[in-house]
Amino acid sequence: MAQIAYARTAAYDAAVSNWMAGAIGDTTPRRRAFAGELAQGLRYGENPHQAAAFYVDGSRRAGVATAKQWQGKDLSYNNINDTDAAFELVAEFAGGKPACAIIKHANPCGVAVGESLLEAYQRAYDCDRTSAFGGIVALNRPLDAATAEEIIKIFTEVVIAPGADDAARSIFAKKKNLRLLTTDGLPDAKTVSLTYRQVAGGFLVQDKDTGHIGAGDLKVVTKKAPTPEQIADLLFAWNVAKHVKSNAIVYVKNGATVGVGAGQMSRVDSTRIAARKSQDMAEVLGLAAPLTQGSVVASDAFFPFPDGLLAAAEAGAVAVIQPGGSMNDADVIAAADAAGLAMVFTGQRHFRH
């Protein structure tokens, strides 16, 4: 009982201390405390030999911590982590067309918008069908029957959406191990909050990456300017790249990812891997050429050399969005001009580790 009482008062003190720090504008208070309430014990952590539990912070942000689970086994550590990544990504498209994000190991393997939720899911799935197997599906609209019927055609771990109709839930009931989560809405992608990560002997605290740009923020740096349609795809790719582990490369065509390269130590390798995945899917779908032909490409950080940019051009990209800011920007811009590419700088980076 003593431990429970001390933990409860400590949580209250932590909440008051953090509120006061915010009230006086102190972004780096001398002491920083975080607290949570046990939501569920987990069978294990990332791996079976690791003990784990899930705690909630009381913020009530729409997402995995506040969702209602309708069916399926208890969520695992990895399920919770990936579901959070999926729902935070699809929230970037709140208020727009129906959107779908498919996540595997905290990285998107397909993201798309469509005229319907079904079309969005199908287009996201067609980005990388292999990786989508056993993935997490997040939707920005309530789940409907047509989309549910399509989702259950492959093994999916979790589906999260801001609601689901009775017909969709009835369809999912046929798959008892498929976890369905619903929320009262989407999280606000622009809400300011803190994130923290443990390191040996301490933890790092930073603002959540809520950076957003619009068409008016883009700086055209090449002789050729992107078309309005390309600008729309460039901004789509940029929003997705924000949620991809660095080094991140994202090819997009007509509001759908067609190649994603994630987590590589070399940016040129991410560029090539994403293009290779698009080639593989072209063979699966029976296409004459990969969908990277005529696509746009986003890079979460600047191209330090022309090699990554030229690899994207070889894959068929026609327009590029990147932060800029490299000592070699002039060489990269010259290479883009020589390749006939349109390129824009955002002045904003989206590293994700």
Secondary structure per residue as TSV (DSSP state, phi and psi in degrees):
chain	resnum	aa	ss	phi	psi
A	1	M	-	360.0	-38.1
A	2	A	H	-62.1	-42.5
A	3	Q	H	-61.3	-42.1
A	4	I	H	-63.3	-43.0
A	5	A	H	-65.5	-45.0
A	6	Y	H	-63.9	-41.3
A	7	A	H	-63.8	-39.2
A	8	R	H	-66.8	-45.5
A	9	T	H	-68.0	-34.4
A	10	A	H	-64.5	-39.9
A	11	A	H	-63.6	-40.7
A	12	Y	H	-63.8	-46.1
A	13	D	H	-61.8	-38.5
A	14	A	H	-64.0	-42.3
A	15	A	H	-63.5	-43.1
A	16	V	H	-65.9	-44.2
A	17	S	H	-61.0	-44.8
A	18	N	H	-67.4	-36.5
A	19	W	H	-64.3	-43.4
A	20	M	H	-63.5	-40.5
A	21	A	H	-59.6	-41.6
A	22	G	H	-67.4	-37.9
A	23	A	H	-64.8	-35.0
A	24	I	T	-97.6	4.0
A	25	G	T	74.0	24.8
A	26	D	-	-90.4	103.5
A	27	T	S	-82.6	-13.9
A	28	T	S	-133.4	68.2
A	29	P	-	-61.8	153.9
A	30	R	S	-58.2	-37.6
A	31	R	S	-127.4	140.6
A	32	R	-	-129.7	130.4
A	33	A	-	-129.6	144.6
A	34	F	-	-127.9	148.1
A	35	A	-	-140.5	156.1
A	36	G	-	-149.9	162.3
A	37	E	E	-112.3	134.7
A	38	L	E	-59.8	121.9
A	39	A	E	-95.6	-41.4
A	40	Q	E	-164.4	145.2
A	41	G	E	-79.5	145.4
A	42	L	E	-110.8	150.1
A	43	R	S	-57.3	-39.9
A	44	Y	-	-167.4	178.6
A	45	G	S	-89.1	-138.6
A	46	E	S	-59.6	-31.4
A	47	N	S	-131.8	157.2
A	48	P	T	-60.2	-23.4
A	49	H	T	-86.6	3.1
A	50	Q	S	-108.7	124.2
A	51	A	-	-73.1	150.8
A	52	A	E	-159.2	160.4
A	53	A	E	-153.6	160.9
A	54	F	E	-114.3	124.1
A	55	Y	E	-114.5	145.5
A	56	V	E	-109.3	151.6
A	57	D	-	-102.4	-0.5
A	58	G	S	81.7	6.1
A	59	S	-	-76.0	-20.3
A	60	R	-	64.6	21.7
A	61	R	-	-64.7	135.0
A	62	A	S	-59.5	128.7
A	63	G	S	161.3	-161.2
A	64	V	T	-62.2	-31.0
A	65	A	T	-73.3	-25.2
A	66	T	T	-112.7	0.6
A	67	A	-	-74.4	155.7
A	68	K	E	-95.5	128.1
A	69	Q	E	-96.1	122.1
A	70	W	E	-89.0	-29.4
A	71	Q	E	-163.0	171.7
A	72	G	S	94.5	170.2
A	73	K	S	-67.0	166.2
A	74	D	-	-59.2	146.2
A	75	L	-	-66.5	142.4
A	76	S	-	-91.4	171.9
A	77	Y	H	-54.4	-49.7
A	78	N	H	-68.4	-35.1
A	79	N	H	-59.0	-46.7
A	80	I	H	-63.4	-44.9
A	81	N	H	-63.0	-45.9
A	82	D	H	-72.2	-35.5
A	83	T	H	-65.6	-39.5
A	84	D	H	-61.5	-45.6
A	85	A	H	-60.7	-41.2
A	86	A	H	-66.2	-45.4
A	87	F	H	-71.8	-35.8
A	88	E	H	-65.3	-35.2
A	89	L	H	-69.3	-49.8
A	90	V	H	-65.9	-21.5
A	91	A	G	-66.2	-18.2
A	92	E	G	-62.4	-19.1
A	93	F	G	-110.9	23.6
A	94	A	T	-62.4	136.3
A	95	G	T	83.6	-5.6
A	96	G	S	-102.8	-154.4
A	97	K	S	-66.4	162.5
A	98	P	-	-52.3	135.2
A	99	A	E	-136.0	152.4
A	100	C	E	-139.5	139.5
A	101	A	E	-127.5	132.8
A	102	I	E	-113.9	126.0
A	103	I	E	-118.8	141.6
A	104	K	E	-139.8	125.0
A	105	H	T	51.9	45.9
A	106	A	T	68.9	7.0
A	107	N	E	-118.0	142.7
A	108	P	E	-72.8	133.1
A	109	C	E	-107.5	-1.2
A	110	G	E	-174.4	131.5
A	111	V	E	-141.4	135.4
A	112	A	E	-158.6	158.1
A	113	V	E	-113.4	161.1
A	114	G	-	-156.3	176.9
A	115	E	S	-74.8	-20.3
A	116	S	S	-138.4	165.6
A	117	L	H	-64.1	-37.9
A	118	L	H	-59.8	-46.7
A	119	E	H	-64.3	-40.4
A	120	A	H	-60.8	-44.8
A	121	Y	H	-63.2	-45.9
A	122	Q	H	-62.0	-40.2
A	123	R	H	-70.0	-37.6
A	124	A	H	-65.8	-43.5
A	125	Y	H	-62.2	-36.5
A	126	D	T	-74.0	-5.7
A	127	C	T	-71.1	-42.1
A	128	D	-	-159.8	81.2
A	129	R	H	-63.3	-32.7
A	130	T	H	-63.6	-49.2
A	131	S	H	-71.6	-26.4
A	132	A	H	-67.7	-21.7
A	133	F	T	-63.0	123.9
A	134	G	T	76.3	20.6
A	135	G	E	-94.3	-172.9
A	136	I	E	-111.8	130.9
A	137	V	E	-109.9	127.5
A	138	A	E	-120.5	138.1
A	139	L	E	-124.6	151.1
A	140	N	S	-99.9	8.6
A	141	R	S	-133.8	158.9
A	142	P	-	-57.9	138.4
A	143	L	B	-65.4	132.6
A	144	D	-	-112.8	171.5
A	145	A	H	-63.5	-43.2
A	146	A	H	-61.9	-41.9
A	147	T	H	-69.7	-39.6
A	148	A	H	-59.8	-42.8
A	149	E	H	-60.7	-37.2
A	150	E	H	-73.3	-40.5
A	151	I	H	-62.3	-40.0
A	152	I	T	-74.2	-1.1
A	153	K	T	-70.8	-20.4
A	154	I	S	-127.7	164.9
A	155	F	-	-71.9	122.3
A	156	T	E	-129.3	136.8
A	157	E	E	-76.0	-51.4
A	158	V	E	-142.9	142.4
A	159	V	E	-123.4	129.0
A	160	I	E	-125.6	134.9
A	161	A	E	-154.7	158.7
A	162	P	S	-79.7	59.9
A	163	G	-	118.4	165.1
A	164	A	B	-158.7	135.0
A	165	D	-	-80.1	168.0
A	166	D	H	-59.4	-38.6
A	167	A	H	-65.4	-40.3
A	168	A	H	-65.6	-43.2
A	169	R	H	-64.6	-36.0
A	170	S	H	-65.1	-39.1
A	171	I	H	-65.8	-44.0
A	172	F	H	-66.4	-27.3
A	173	A	T	-60.4	-19.9
A	174	K	T	-71.4	-20.3
A	175	K	-	-112.6	87.6
A	176	K	T	-64.8	-25.4
A	177	N	T	-87.8	-8.0
A	178	L	-	-78.6	122.7
A	179	R	E	-88.9	126.6
A	180	L	E	-113.0	122.8
A	181	L	E	-117.5	136.5
A	182	T	E	-127.0	149.8
A	183	T	-	-124.3	172.9
A	184	D	S	-84.7	-3.7
A	185	G	S	173.8	-168.1
A	186	L	-	-101.7	149.4
A	187	P	-	-69.5	150.4
A	188	D	-	-82.0	113.8
A	189	A	T	-66.4	-12.0
A	190	K	T	-106.2	1.7
A	191	T	-	-68.7	129.0
A	192	V	-	-77.9	132.9
A	193	S	-	-156.0	178.6
A	194	L	E	-108.3	148.7
A	195	T	E	-122.1	152.5
A	196	Y	E	-143.5	152.0
A	197	R	E	-142.9	134.1
A	198	Q	E	-77.4	138.2
A	199	V	E	-127.6	169.1
A	200	A	T	-59.9	118.4
A	201	G	T	86.3	4.9
A	202	G	E	177.9	-162.9
A	203	F	E	-149.7	151.0
A	204	L	E	-95.7	136.8
A	205	V	E	-123.6	134.8
A	206	Q	E	-149.8	165.6
A	207	D	E	-66.5	142.8
A	208	K	-	-61.9	143.4
A	209	D	-	-73.6	96.0
A	210	T	-	-109.2	16.8
A	211	G	-	-61.0	131.1
A	212	H	-	-135.4	146.3
A	213	I	-	-131.3	157.6
A	214	G	-	-122.1	179.2
A	215	A	G	-58.0	-34.3
A	216	G	G	-70.4	-13.7
A	217	D	G	-89.7	-9.6
A	218	L	-	-80.8	140.9
A	219	K	E	-113.3	114.1
A	220	V	E	-75.2	124.8
A	221	V	-	-116.2	-1.5
A	222	T	S	-109.7	167.9
A	223	K	S	-63.9	-36.5
A	224	K	B	-92.6	131.5
A	225	A	-	-96.6	147.5
A	226	P	-	-69.7	150.3
A	227	T	-	-75.0	164.2
A	228	P	H	-55.5	-39.0
A	229	E	H	-65.5	-40.0
A	230	Q	H	-67.6	-36.7
A	231	I	H	-61.8	-41.5
A	232	A	H	-60.6	-43.5
A	233	D	H	-69.5	-36.1
A	234	L	H	-61.8	-43.5
A	235	L	H	-68.1	-36.7
A	236	F	H	-60.8	-49.6
A	237	A	H	-61.7	-37.9
A	238	W	H	-64.4	-41.6
A	239	N	H	-64.6	-36.6
A	240	V	H	-71.1	-43.7
A	241	A	H	-57.5	-30.4
A	242	K	T	-58.7	-24.5
A	243	H	T	-109.5	13.8
A	244	V	S	-108.7	136.9
A	245	K	-	-62.7	138.2
A	246	S	S	-74.4	149.7
A	247	N	S	-73.5	132.9
A	248	A	-	-113.2	132.0
A	249	I	E	-131.6	130.6
A	250	V	E	-133.0	119.0
A	251	Y	E	-94.0	136.5
A	252	V	E	-135.9	142.8
A	253	K	S	-143.3	122.8
A	254	N	S	54.5	45.2
A	255	G	S	76.8	25.7
A	256	A	B	-147.7	139.6
A	257	T	E	-67.4	140.1
A	258	V	E	-124.0	3.7
A	259	G	E	-177.9	129.1
A	260	V	E	-129.5	125.7
A	261	G	E	-114.2	121.9
A	262	A	-	-130.6	145.1
A	263	G	S	68.4	20.2
A	264	Q	-	-89.6	149.5
A	265	M	S	-72.9	-23.4
A	266	S	S	-114.8	132.1
A	267	R	H	-65.5	-36.3
A	268	V	H	-66.4	-33.1
A	269	D	H	-66.4	-41.6
A	270	S	H	-60.7	-38.5
A	271	T	H	-62.9	-43.4
A	272	R	H	-72.9	-38.9
A	273	I	H	-63.3	-43.9
A	274	A	H	-61.4	-40.6
A	275	A	H	-67.2	-38.1
A	276	R	H	-64.1	-41.0
A	277	K	H	-61.2	-39.0
A	278	S	H	-65.6	-37.4
A	279	Q	H	-62.7	-44.2
A	280	D	H	-60.6	-42.8
A	281	M	H	-69.6	-31.3
A	282	A	H	-61.4	-39.1
A	283	E	H	-66.5	-42.0
A	284	V	H	-63.6	-41.6
A	285	L	H	-85.8	-4.1
A	286	G	T	71.7	31.8
A	287	L	-	-87.4	150.5
A	288	A	S	-70.7	-27.4
A	289	A	S	-150.1	154.6
A	290	P	-	-61.6	150.0
A	291	L	T	-73.0	-5.0
A	292	T	T	-68.2	-18.1
A	293	Q	T	-66.0	118.6
A	294	G	T	81.3	12.0
A	295	S	-	-88.0	176.7
A	296	V	E	-113.5	163.5
A	297	V	E	-138.0	139.5
A	298	A	E	-114.7	141.7
A	299	S	E	-122.9	129.6
A	300	D	S	-67.7	-21.5
A	301	A	S	-137.9	173.5
A	302	F	-	-67.0	155.7
A	303	F	-	-80.7	115.5
A	304	P	S	-72.2	-23.2
A	305	F	S	-141.6	165.2
A	306	P	H	-68.6	-13.9
A	307	D	H	-59.5	-44.5
A	308	G	H	-65.1	-41.7
A	309	L	H	-61.6	-43.1
A	310	L	H	-68.9	-32.2
A	311	A	H	-64.0	-38.3
A	312	A	H	-66.8	-39.4
A	313	A	H	-64.4	-40.2
A	314	E	H	-62.4	-32.0
A	315	A	T	-75.6	-11.3
A	316	G	T	110.4	3.1
A	317	A	-	-65.1	143.9
A	318	V	-	-117.6	-10.1
A	319	A	E	-149.1	149.6
A	320	V	E	-133.3	140.7
A	321	I	E	-125.2	131.1
A	322	Q	E	-157.3	163.6
A	323	P	-	-68.6	-33.3
A	324	G	-	76.0	177.0
A	325	G	-	109.0	1.8
A	326	S	-	-77.6	151.6
A	327	M	T	-62.6	-21.6
A	328	N	T	-103.6	22.8
A	329	D	H	-53.6	-40.9
A	330	A	H	-61.4	-40.5
A	331	D	H	-68.3	-39.3
A	332	V	H	-67.1	-40.9
A	333	I	H	-64.4	-41.6
A	334	A	H	-62.6	-40.3
A	335	A	H	-65.4	-38.7
A	336	A	H	-63.8	-43.3
A	337	D	H	-62.4	-43.6
A	338	A	H	-64.1	-31.1
A	339	A	T	-87.9	-2.0
A	340	G	T	75.0	24.7
A	341	L	-	-89.6	150.2
A	342	A	E	-94.7	137.3
A	343	M	E	-140.8	139.3
A	344	V	E	-125.0	148.0
A	345	F	E	-104.8	143.9
A	346	T	-	-101.9	-23.7
A	347	G	S	70.2	14.0
A	348	Q	-	-139.2	136.6
A	349	R	-	-108.5	153.2
A	350	H	-	-130.2	50.7
A	351	F	-	-56.1	143.5
A	352	R	-	-144.6	119.0
A	353	H	-	-121.8	360.0
